[in-house]
């Protein structure tokens, strides 16, 4: 919309403007505009102004914000003592360490708005922290909001601490006289380019720079060295280069408990402004314990020692309950009630049931124990909280035999540590209330002896103490699964990969058979004589082209092997005559 102060004619300032203003289309004005960019070669922001190559450890000057590579600018300053861009006197302490951030694609971007940097982005850096942002981010979130705090480190700064690294709108700024100022990133205007200063050879690493001789740059060098990723001994042993944490190009290892479903964070981040944008889809993972229970129940991942040559193992565990009436051998069905068996075996290994009593005994029904307090009101699971029943799993066991081992509870999903053995063959009233997870193995009269113990009148407490001395685990499929999982994960480690590679190299280099024959190199070329023989066989014609020709080309009494025919015949005749006298040696075999 027009304003009252707008002129109805073109002013002198609009005629004489360069960028963004109205200007006449005269030939002279066009020439002035084109001459402003003649010979202009702007340096990209990710290149060093001294070597004109991409930098690795970027630093900039506090005055005009020219970016240099630290390993090259320090030798230059030690030799010349001037700013390579402007020629003014400069010391190492005048440099500022810059912190650029990369996205998942390895591109430099703004750490707040996540917009990628290019040659048209206005870049600024905070001199107190060295963090690099786009001007739009700093202007809207710091200057305009009057919140002068670094958006990454929360350190306060002043407006004068901002350093302009790249300003595409400030190229060729016009002065009052109309002459354009030389831009600080113009290669032709660089001081070291004009005067032909030779760039000294830089050190290979920052560790070779003498910190004590660097003067005020010791803190700067320490910051750069601390920010560099350290190469581990395992990576050096394996011959692998150190990974760059900012590149984002390293392939992410898929967890062993990952599912085929996605987490959905990619879609959620694009539809909700309250979430951080996620551009890479990640697979959803199952709880490690639940994943283990599922695998053990299916008989998978138990290792070759447990499978014993079978394709799928039977995930059964065996424990021995030692009482003052004798031992009780129990078989646990980890495929029918994996969570209950895992809880019971874990408590057994902790010694939770050692030196406890069976506090409840009903002849003809069951005997109950597993409470460390001996009152029937105590006991907790391995997770210190009740856990669910396993009554609806496929093939769930029933109370259909004497000696069934089942969990005692106070209602649905209230299992803890207490258990009981049944005395009857059939107790259908308990089938859908208590989880059966084991059976007593026949052959021991211990359960019969316990059933004959009398109880107090009016109570179910036995008059004679029925004590559990110890419960020992004989076979545990869960430990077999953990051992196999640890073995597989160790095979994928850097150390194991290096060992296998070294073993493979030694095996390939050892080409000596058990008879002592050296086979030579694995990929050794054929001998020259063998190659010539194949060539003769290949050029033969007729049916016998794959057989060696019996006729030899003769020329002047000499065959193809360069040997007189008479001498060759004499040798063959002498050899035949020598063998007629007896067996001889084995040289002809």
ZAMARGU-4260 file (C-alpha; in steps of 0.2 Angstrom, whole numbers, plus 5000, padded with zeros to 4 digits):
<rodrens>
0) 5000/5000/5000 | 5006/5018/4996 | 5011/5029/5010 | 5009/5048/5011 | 5028/5050/5011
5) 5030/5040/4995 | 5036/5051/4980 | 5026/5051/4964 | 5043/5051/4954 | 5059/5041/4955
10) 5071/5049/4967 | 5090/5051/4964 | 5094/5038/4977 | 5083/5025/4967 | 5092/5030/4951
15) 5109/5027/4959 | 5106/5012/4969 | 5114/4995/4966 | 5105/4980/4974 | 5086/4980/4978
20) 5083/4997/4972 | 5075/5004/4956 | 5088/5009/4943 | 5087/5015/4926 | 5091/5004/4911
25) 5104/5014/4904 | 5120/5006/4897 | 5131/5015/4909 | 5121/5009/4924 | 5121/4991/4918
30) 5140/4992/4915 | 5142/4999/4933 | 5132/4984/4940 | 5142/4971/4930 | 5159/4979/4934
35) 5154/4977/4953 | 5156/4958/4951 | 5169/4957/4938 | 5183/4945/4944 | 5173/4941/4960
40) 5177/4924/4966 | 5168/4920/4983 | 5176/4907/4994 | 5164/4894/5000 | 5161/4894/5019
45) 5167/4876/5022 | 5184/4880/5014 | 5200/4887/5022 | 5204/4905/5016 | 5223/4901/5016
50) 5224/4884/5008 | 5207/4885/4998 | 5203/4867/5003 | 5190/4860/5015 | 5194/4863/5033
55) 5194/4850/5047 | 5197/4861/5062 | 5189/4877/5058 | 5194/4893/5066 | 5190/4911/5062
60) 5196/4929/5066 | 5187/4940/5078 | 5188/4956/5067 | 5181/4950/5050 | 5176/4932/5053
65) 5187/4924/5039 | 5188/4905/5042 | 5205/4896/5042 | 5211/4878/5045 | 5220/4878/5062
70) 5234/4866/5057 | 5239/4878/5042 | 5236/4895/5050 | 5247/4892/5065 | 5263/4889/5054
75) 5258/4904/5043 | 5257/4915/5058 | 5273/4909/5065 | 5281/4913/5049 | 5273/4930/5044
80) 5263/4936/5059 | 5249/4944/5049 | 5231/4940/5044 | 5232/4930/5028 | 5216/4939/5022
85) 5219/4957/5026 | 5238/4958/5030 | 5235/4966/5047 | 5245/4960/5062 | 5237/4945/5070
90) 5242/4933/5084 | 5236/4915/5087 | 5225/4921/5102 | 5215/4931/5090 | 5207/4915/5083
95) 5191/4908/5088 | 5187/4889/5088 | 5171/4886/5078 | 5158/4872/5081 | 5149/4867/5065
100) 5135/4854/5067 | 5130/4841/5054 | 5114/4832/5051 | 5111/4814/5047 | 5116/4816/5029
105) 5133/4824/5034 | 5128/4841/5029 | 5131/4857/5039 | 5115/4864/5046 | 5108/4875/5060
110) 5107/4866/5076 | 5091/4875/5081 | 5081/4876/5065 | 5089/4861/5056 | 5091/4871/5040
115) 5106/4866/5029 | 5119/4879/5026 | 5123/4884/5008 | 5132/4898/4999 | 5116/4909/5001
120) 5115/4907/5020 | 5119/4921/5032 | 5130/4913/5045 | 5136/4920/5062 | 5146/4913/5076
125) 5146/4917/5095 | 5164/4921/5099 | 5162/4916/5117 | 5157/4898/5113 | 5161/4896/5095
130) 5144/4889/5090 | 5138/4893/5072 | 5120/4898/5068 | 5110/4906/5054 | 5107/4924/5056
135) 5088/4921/5055 | 5089/4910/5071 | 5100/4922/5081 | 5089/4937/5076 | 5072/4929/5080
140) 5077/4920/5096 | 5091/4930/5103 | 5091/4948/5097 | 5072/4951/5094 | 5067/4941/5110
145) 5080/4950/5120 | 5087/4933/5126 | 5106/4935/5123 | 5110/4917/5128 | 5119/4904/5117
150) 5105/4892/5111 | 5116/4877/5113 | 5127/4880/5129 | 5115/4893/5138 | 5130/4904/5140
155) 5126/4923/5140 | 5134/4934/5127 | 5133/4951/5120 | 5128/4957/5103 | 5146/4963/5100
160) 5151/4945/5102 | 5143/4940/5086 | 5155/4936/5071 | 5148/4936/5053 | 5156/4922/5044
165) 5146/4923/5028 | 5134/4937/5022 | 5127/4935/5004 | 5118/4952/5005 | 5134/4961/5010
170) 5144/4956/4995 | 5150/4972/4986 | 5142/4985/4998 | 5141/5002/4991 | 5149/5017/5000
175) 5143/5035/5000 | 5154/5039/4985 | 5147/5024/4975 | 5163/5014/4975 | 5161/4996/4981
180) 5171/4989/4995 | 5181/4973/4992 | 5173/4958/5000 | 5182/4949/5013 | 5179/4932/5005
185) 5185/4938/4988 | 5200/4927/4983 | 5207/4940/4972 | 5208/4952/4987 | 5217/4940/4999
190) 5233/4947/5006 | 5243/4931/5004 | 5237/4929/4986 | 5242/4947/4981 | 5259/4945/4989
195) 5262/4927/4984 | 5265/4921/5002 | 5270/4903/5003 | 5259/4892/5014 | 5270/4882/5026
200) 5269/4864/5027 | 5256/4859/5041 | 5258/4846/5054 | 5249/4829/5051 | 5241/4830/5067
205) 5237/4843/5081 | 5247/4832/5093 | 5263/4838/5084 | 5260/4856/5088 | 5270/4862/5103
210) 5257/4869/5115 | 5270/4879/5126 | 5276/4888/5111 | 5259/4892/5105 | 5257/4907/5117
215) 5239/4912/5120 | 5233/4898/5108 | 5236/4884/5121 | 5218/4884/5127 | 5212/4884/5109
220) 5223/4869/5105 | 5217/4860/5120 | 5199/4863/5115 | 5202/4857/5097 | 5211/4841/5103
225) 5197/4837/5116 | 5184/4839/5102 | 5193/4826/5091 | 5187/4808/5092 | 5200/4797/5100
230) 5206/4781/5091 | 5204/4766/5101 | 5217/4752/5103 | 5204/4740/5096 | 5201/4750/5080
235) 5220/4751/5077 | 5222/4733/5080 | 5208/4729/5067 | 5215/4742/5055 | 5199/4751/5054
240) 5199/4770/5053 | 5191/4780/5067 | 5172/4784/5064 | 5166/4801/5063 | 5152/4804/5075
245) 5145/4819/5065 | 5145/4811/5048 | 5130/4800/5051 | 5135/4788/5037 | 5140/4773/5048
250) 5128/4759/5046 | 5117/4757/5062 | 5118/4739/5069 | 5100/4732/5071 | 5097/4726/5089
255) 5094/4707/5091 | 5077/4710/5099 | 5071/4721/5085 | 5054/4718/5077 | 5048/4721/5059
260) 5037/4735/5065 | 5042/4754/5066 | 5042/4765/5081 | 5031/4777/5071 | 5042/4792/5077
265) 5045/4798/5059 | 5026/4800/5056 | 5023/4808/5073 | 5037/4820/5071 | 5030/4827/5055
270) 5012/4829/5062 | 5016/4835/5079 | 5026/4852/5081 | 5030/4847/5099 | 5042/4833/5094
275) 5059/4834/5087 | 5059/4830/5068 | 5065/4812/5064 | 5069/4808/5046 | 5075/4790/5049
280) 5064/4776/5053 | 5069/4765/5067 | 5063/4747/5071 | 5053/4744/5087 | 5062/4733/5100
285) 5055/4720/5112 | 5059/4720/5130 | 5075/4709/5132 | 5067/4698/5145 | 5051/4695/5136
290) 5061/4691/5120 | 5072/4679/5130 | 5056/4670/5137 | 5048/4669/5119 | 5064/4661/5112
295) 5067/4649/5126 | 5049/4643/5125 | 5051/4640/5106 | 5067/4631/5110 | 5078/4643/5100
300) 5095/4651/5103 | 5100/4638/5116 | 5116/4634/5107 | 5123/4618/5100 | 5128/4611/5117
305) 5110/4611/5123 | 5103/4605/5106 | 5114/4590/5105 | 5113/4589/5086 | 5094/4592/5086
310) 5086/4605/5075 | 5075/4612/5090 | 5079/4608/5108 | 5067/4604/5122 | 5068/4619/5134
315) 5066/4608/5150 | 5075/4612/5167 | 5078/4600/5181 | 5080/4604/5199 | 5083/4594/5215
320) 5074/4599/5231 | 5083/4592/5246 | 5072/4590/5262 | 5073/4582/5279 | 5062/4568/5272
325) 5073/4565/5256 | 5076/4572/5239 | 5062/4577/5226 | 5068/4578/5208 | 5057/4590/5198
330) 5056/4593/5179 | 5051/4611/5174 | 5042/4614/5158 | 5049/4631/5152 | 5040/4629/5136
335) 5023/4629/5144 | 5026/4642/5158 | 5042/4652/5153 | 5040/4667/5165 | 5035/4656/5180
340) 5050/4644/5177 | 5062/4659/5175 | 5056/4667/5191 | 5057/4650/5201 | 5075/4646/5194
345) 5081/4664/5198 | 5075/4663/5216 | 5083/4645/5217 | 5100/4652/5211 | 5099/4666/5224
350) 5096/4654/5238 | 5079/4661/5242 | 5072/4644/5246 | 5086/4637/5256 | 5082/4633/5274
355) 5064/4636/5273 | 5049/4626/5278 | 5033/4619/5270 | 5021/4629/5281 | 5004/4621/5275
360) 5000/4603/5273 | 4983/4595/5268 | 4984/4576/5266 | 4976/4570/5250 | 4977/4588/5243
365) 4994/4597/5243 | 5009/4603/5253 | 5014/4622/5251 | 5030/4631/5254 | 5041/4644/5247
370) 5038/4658/5260 | 5055/4663/5269 | 5045/4669/5284 | 5036/4653/5286 | 5019/4661/5289
375) 5011/4659/5272 | 5009/4678/5271 | 5027/4683/5264 | 5037/4680/5249 | 5040/4690/5233
380) 5045/4686/5216 | 5062/4690/5208 | 5055/4707/5202 | 5049/4711/5219 | 5031/4713/5213
385) 5017/4700/5208 | 5017/4694/5190 | 5004/4687/5178 | 4997/4669/5177 | 5001/4658/5162
390) 4985/4649/5161 | 4980/4654/5143 | 4996/4649/5134 | 4995/4635/5121 | 4997/4618/5129
395) 4996/4625/5147 | 4998/4611/5160 | 4984/4605/5171 | 4984/4597/5188 | 4982/4579/5181
400) 4995/4569/5190 | 5002/4567/5208 | 5017/4578/5211 | 5012/4593/5200 | 5022/4608/5205
405) 5011/4624/5204 | 5011/4642/5210 | 5001/4648/5225 | 4992/4665/5224 | 4979/4675/5232
410) 4970/4678/5215 | 4973/4682/5197 | 4990/4689/5193 | 4996/4688/5211 | 5010/4676/5209
415) 5026/4678/5220 | 5037/4665/5227 | 5026/4652/5235 | 5022/4635/5227 | 5014/4618/5231
420) 5015/4600/5226 | 4999/4590/5224 | 4995/4574/5232 | 4980/4569/5221 | 4980/4563/5202
425) 4966/4575/5197 | 4962/4592/5204 | 4952/4600/5191 | 4946/4614/5202 | 4964/4622/5202
430) 4967/4621/5183 | 4961/4638/5179 | 4967/4647/5195 | 4985/4641/5197 | 4999/4640/5185
435) 5007/4622/5184 | 5025/4624/5179 | 5033/4607/5184 | 5031/4589/5188 | 5039/4577/5200
440) 5050/4564/5193 | 5045/4546/5199 | 5056/4535/5209 | 5057/4544/5226 | 5046/4541/5241
445) 5049/4558/5248 | 5032/4565/5244 | 5023/4550/5252 | 5033/4552/5268 | 5028/4571/5269
450) 5010/4567/5266 | 5010/4555/5281 | 5016/4570/5293 | 5001/4574/5305 | 4995/4592/5306
455) 4988/4603/5321 | 4970/4602/5324 | 4960/4616/5317 | 4975/4621/5306 | 4985/4615/5291
460) 5002/4617/5299 | 5012/4601/5301 | 5016/4595/5318 | 5034/4590/5313 | 5044/4602/5303
465) 5045/4599/5284 | 5061/4608/5280 | 5069/4612/5263 | 5088/4612/5265 | 5093/4616/5248
470) 5086/4617/5230 | 5099/4615/5217 | 5097/4618/5198 | 5104/4605/5187 | 5099/4611/5170
475) 5094/4629/5165 | 5089/4633/5147 | 5089/4652/5152 | 5107/4652/5156 | 5111/4642/5140
480) 5102/4656/5130 | 5111/4670/5139 | 5128/4661/5136 | 5124/4658/5117 | 5118/4676/5116
485) 5134/4683/5123 | 5144/4671/5112 | 5136/4678/5096 | 5138/4696/5102 | 5156/4693/5106
490) 5159/4686/5088 | 5153/4703/5081 | 5165/4713/5091 | 5180/4722/5084 | 5192/4711/5093
495) 5184/4694/5087 | 5183/4700/5069 | 5201/4705/5070 | 5206/4687/5077 | 5196/4678/5064
500) 5204/4688/5050 | 5221/4685/5056 | 5217/4666/5058 | 5210/4666/5040 | 5226/4674/5034
505) 5237/4661/5042 | 5227/4647/5035 | 5228/4654/5018 | 5247/4657/5020 | 5250/4639/5026
510) 5249/4629/5010 | 5259/4614/5016 | 5250/4597/5016 | 5252/4584/5029 | 5264/4574/5017
515) 5275/4589/5017 | 5271/4595/4999 | 5271/4614/4997 | 5257/4619/4986 | 5263/4637/4984
520) 5252/4652/4983 | 5234/4650/4982 | 5232/4661/4966 | 5249/4657/4958 | 5249/4658/4939
525) 5253/4642/4929 | 5271/4638/4925 | 5277/4644/4908 | 5280/4626/4902 | 5263/4621/4907
530) 5255/4636/4898 | 5264/4632/4882 | 5259/4614/4883 | 5240/4620/4885 | 5243/4631/4870
535) 5249/4616/4859 | 5235/4606/4865 | 5222/4619/4861 | 5229/4622/4843 | 5228/4604/4838
540) 5215/4599/4825 | 5204/4584/4823 | 5196/4573/4836 | 5211/4573/4847 | 5212/4592/4849
545) 5213/4589/4868 | 5227/4577/4867 | 5245/4581/4864 | 5251/4579/4846 | 5262/4563/4844
550) 5271/4570/4829 | 5284/4583/4832 | 5289/4596/4819 | 5307/4592/4814 | 5319/4604/4806
555) 5337/4600/4802 | 5337/4584/4813 | 5332/4594/4829 | 5314/4592/4837 | 5304/4606/4845
560) 5312/4604/4862 | 5329/4610/4854 | 5337/4592/4856 | 5345/4581/4842 | 5334/4566/4838
565) 5348/4554/4840 | 5353/4559/4858 | 5335/4559/4863 | 5332/4542/4857 | 5348/4536/4865
570) 5343/4542/4882 | 5326/4533/4881 | 5335/4517/4876 | 5348/4518/4890 | 5334/4521/4902
575) 5325/4506/4896 | 5340/4495/4896 | 5345/4500/4914 | 5328/4494/4920 | 5329/4477/4912
580) 5341/4470/4925 | 5329/4471/4940 | 5317/4481/4950 | 5329/4496/4951 | 5323/4511/4962
585) 5307/4520/4963 | 5312/4535/4952 | 5301/4529/4938 | 5285/4527/4948
</rodrens>
